[in-house]
């Protein structure tokens, strides 16, 4: 006999993680996962092209939380022999295109790539900033304040502000300091490796200066975190494996479904109304609800409205272009790199086969042995570019990066569906979300547990979210 009814809202990896924990800790519970879309996995899912095969939605490794009690839930879904385990300096090999040059040794910009007219002025401000402890992102008024504290006014104004405008379409003073977590920007390359070995012992310097070669990062500067990716290419296969494990445990999945309303009894939710495939279904009783998706739809269900009258800043429209290349891309060992230069649509380029050998297409495939990559493109608000035009832009930028020399190296390419991207971390959006969260918490039903990203606290990444979920469920 089932003891309690648990509903998990969201079929992405946070929701699946919640189901793994609940089904183990409470084997007699009735567990239901509600997913608005037709498939599980969310951003960690994959797409399958009928001719070109499997592609992930950009770069998606799983980084561990460094707590074995937490990490075992996802890690034990596959055997160690079925994981690519990326450790040490190979955990995350990233680069950056900045100043017209692709840096493959480090994900941080180099002072040598800064425009000459800004260098001397910026270096003076840089050393002045080094004399004081930097202000944390949590305690910074905005991104400009954060970068001024770390690198000086000139560097923040002349170097980081243009990069932020390129990436997010907003000035640094209008953005939250937590944007420095989304894309690696909290350090710069300034000194050679040998000098950095000494300077990294200084608490004032080590959090602001980068080692110029990430593959030579000293052992004492690494942590125990590892990156995980299935040996079979495509996160969809991991998602399918997790689903099969949960189905064997009796977990029920309802796809293309969302909550229409709550019914409350005293200070708890007694039942929920669902809409399945656009049609209302019978209300179902519930003892516990775990909410793993953004809170905006929750605020509507709880009749909570923001006290801020201003409209939020819309997310960047994002569209991915997928390629099969005749030869390995000219990216050295990089798993991915970000593009910081203005004038480019590219946000990030991912080379799947660098962290998963199985991504390389086999000789018997339609295009023979070929190498898949993904270019995530960010579009301006109201910018209407069709797939064919965006493919032409992507091919041009691919050659400008030096990833290919000529267009004939492309065997096949196609544009994915446009998504809303992730929300822009403007201070306005943070204020709106924090205000909603505060109001929700004041009336939060006892049996409703919010376990999702918290942009106002800088909690974005999967390992941060699952840590929060585990502690709430433990």
Secondary structure as UniProt FT lines:
FT   STRAND          5..9
FT   HELIX           13..25
FT   TURN            26..28
FT   STRAND          30..34
FT   HELIX           42..44
FT   STRAND          46..49
FT   TURN            50..52
FT   STRAND          53..56
FT   STRAND          62..63
FT   HELIX           68..75
FT   TURN            76..77
FT   HELIX           80..82
FT   STRAND          83..86
FT   HELIX           88..90
FT   STRAND          94..98
FT   TURN            99..100
FT   STRAND          101..103
FT   HELIX           111..113
FT   HELIX           116..129
FT   TURN            130..131
FT   TURN            138..139
FT   HELIX           143..151
FT   HELIX           153..155
FT   HELIX           156..160
FT   HELIX           161..168
FT   HELIX           172..174
FT   TURN            177..178
FT   HELIX           179..182
FT   TURN            183..184
FT   STRAND          188..189
FT   HELIX           193..199
FT   TURN            200..201
FT   TURN            203..208
FT   HELIX           214..216
FT   HELIX           219..221
FT   STRAND          227..230
FT   HELIX           235..248
FT   TURN            249..250
FT   STRAND          252..254
FT   STRAND          257..265
FT   TURN            266..267
FT   STRAND          268..276
FT   TURN            277..278
FT   STRAND          279..280
FT   STRAND          284..285
FT   STRAND          288..291
FT   HELIX           296..301
FT   TURN            302..303
FT   STRAND          317..325
FT   TURN            332..333
FT   STRAND          336..339
FT   TURN            342..343
FT   STRAND          346..351
FT   HELIX           352..354
FT   HELIX           357..359
FT   TURN            363..364
FT   TURN            366..367
FT   STRAND          370..379
FT   TURN            381..382
FT   HELIX           387..401
FT   HELIX           407..409
FT   STRAND          410..415
FT   HELIX           427..443
FT   TURN            446..447
FT   STRAND          448..450
FT   HELIX           455..457
FT   HELIX           462..473
//
